[in-house]
Amino acid sequence: MENLPGYRKLNKARKILGVPEIATLEQIKSAYHRFAMKYHPDRCTEKDKQMCTKKMTEVNRAYAVIMDYVHNYRYIFTEKAIKEQDTEYAVTRFFRQYKEGKK
């Protein structure tokens, strides 16, 4: 397994693709495809080919960094972690504290 990229590298890649800080895999892929359609050298005019080639290289590298992170991400399947991600559970637990007089 390759070393996972640091935050700065990953954040830079995210910004290059215009992906929000919280994104689905579908959003990441969609952003990549949008840039590929726009900057692929075969789709650019002759005068823009050099710029398009440079931009496409940057987009490809950014996508590779993000996909490396996504493919090597360690998912947590503990009950506690899943409950913490469940917003309904979190809201219920928060208001239960007040109802029971704990706060």
C-alpha positions as CSV (number, residue, x, y, z in Angstrom):
1,M,0.0,0.0,0.0
2,E,1.3,3.4,-1.0
3,N,1.7,6.1,1.7
4,L,-1.4,8.2,1.9
5,P,-1.0,11.8,0.9
6,G,-0.7,14.5,3.5
7,Y,-3.5,17.0,4.1
8,R,-1.9,19.8,2.1
9,K,-1.4,17.6,-1.0
10,L,-4.9,16.2,-0.8
11,N,-6.5,19.6,-0.2
12,K,-4.7,21.0,-3.2
13,A,-5.9,18.2,-5.3
14,R,-9.4,18.7,-4.1
15,K,-9.3,22.4,-5.0
16,I,-7.9,21.7,-8.4
17,L,-10.9,19.5,-9.1
18,G,-13.3,21.9,-7.4
19,V,-14.6,19.2,-5.1
20,P,-16.2,20.3,-1.8
21,E,-14.6,19.2,1.6
22,I,-17.4,16.7,2.0
23,A,-17.9,14.9,-1.2
24,T,-19.2,11.6,-2.5
25,L,-17.2,9.4,-4.9
26,E,-19.7,10.3,-7.6
27,Q,-19.0,14.0,-7.1
28,I,-15.3,13.4,-7.4
29,K,-15.7,11.4,-10.6
30,S,-18.1,13.9,-12.0
31,A,-15.6,16.8,-11.4
32,Y,-12.8,14.8,-13.1
33,H,-15.0,14.1,-16.1
34,R,-16.1,17.7,-16.4
35,F,-12.4,18.8,-16.5
36,A,-11.5,16.0,-18.9
37,M,-14.2,17.1,-21.3
38,K,-13.1,20.7,-21.1
39,Y,-9.3,20.3,-21.2
40,H,-8.5,17.1,-23.0
41,P,-5.9,18.1,-25.7
42,D,-7.9,16.3,-28.4
43,R,-10.8,18.6,-27.7
44,C,-8.9,21.9,-27.7
45,T,-8.0,24.2,-30.5
46,E,-4.5,24.0,-31.9
47,K,-3.6,27.3,-30.3
48,D,-4.8,26.1,-26.8
49,K,-3.2,22.6,-27.0
50,Q,-0.2,23.4,-24.9
51,M,-2.4,25.0,-22.2
52,C,-4.9,22.1,-22.3
53,T,-2.1,19.5,-22.1
54,K,-0.7,21.3,-19.0
55,K,-4.1,21.6,-17.4
56,M,-5.0,18.0,-18.1
57,T,-1.8,16.8,-16.6
58,E,-2.6,18.8,-13.4
59,V,-6.2,17.4,-13.3
60,N,-4.9,13.8,-13.8
61,R,-2.5,14.2,-11.0
62,A,-5.1,15.7,-8.7
63,Y,-7.5,12.9,-9.5
64,A,-4.8,10.3,-8.9
65,V,-4.1,11.8,-5.4
66,I,-7.7,11.8,-4.4
67,M,-8.4,8.3,-5.7
68,D,-5.3,6.9,-4.0
69,Y,-6.7,8.4,-0.7
70,V,-10.2,7.1,-1.4
71,H,-9.0,3.6,-2.3
72,N,-6.8,3.4,0.8
73,Y,-9.3,4.9,3.2
74,R,-9.9,2.9,6.3
75,Y,-13.6,2.7,7.1
76,I,-14.8,2.4,10.7
77,F,-17.6,0.0,11.3
78,T,-17.9,0.2,15.0
79,E,-21.3,0.9,16.5
80,K,-20.1,4.1,18.1
81,A,-18.6,5.5,14.9
82,I,-21.8,4.7,12.9
83,K,-24.0,6.3,15.5
84,E,-21.8,9.4,15.6
85,Q,-22.4,9.8,11.8
86,D,-26.1,9.3,12.1
87,T,-27.5,12.8,12.5
88,E,-30.9,11.7,13.7
89,Y,-29.2,9.7,16.5
90,A,-27.0,12.6,17.4
91,V,-29.9,15.1,17.6
92,T,-32.0,12.7,19.7
93,R,-29.1,12.1,22.0
94,F,-28.5,15.8,22.4
95,F,-32.1,16.7,23.3
96,R,-32.4,13.6,25.5
97,Q,-29.8,15.2,27.8
98,Y,-31.9,18.3,28.3
99,K,-35.1,16.3,28.8
100,E,-33.4,14.1,31.4
101,G,-32.0,17.2,33.1
102,K,-28.3,16.3,32.5
103,K,-27.4,19.8,31.3
